[in-house]
Amino acid sequence: MTIPKIDKEECTGCEECVDACPAECISMKDDIAVINESECTECDACVDACPAECIKSD
C-alpha cells in the first residue's frame, strides 16, 4: 500500500475525507484536503469516502 495522493485541482473541499480518516491525519488548508504523510496509516478510508474521487492510492 502507499500513501494516498489528493488531486488539488479536483478537491471540492467537502471534508468527507477528514471525517473518514481514523488516524485523523487529514486537514484542510485553503479549502483543500491535505494528508499528513507521517501520520497516515495507508488504510484508504479517505479514498473510499471521497465523493469527487480526487484521492488516489496506487
ABEGO torsion letter per residue (X at the ends): XBBBBBBAAABAGAGAAAAABAAGABBBBGGBBBBBAAABAGAGAAAAABAAGABBBX
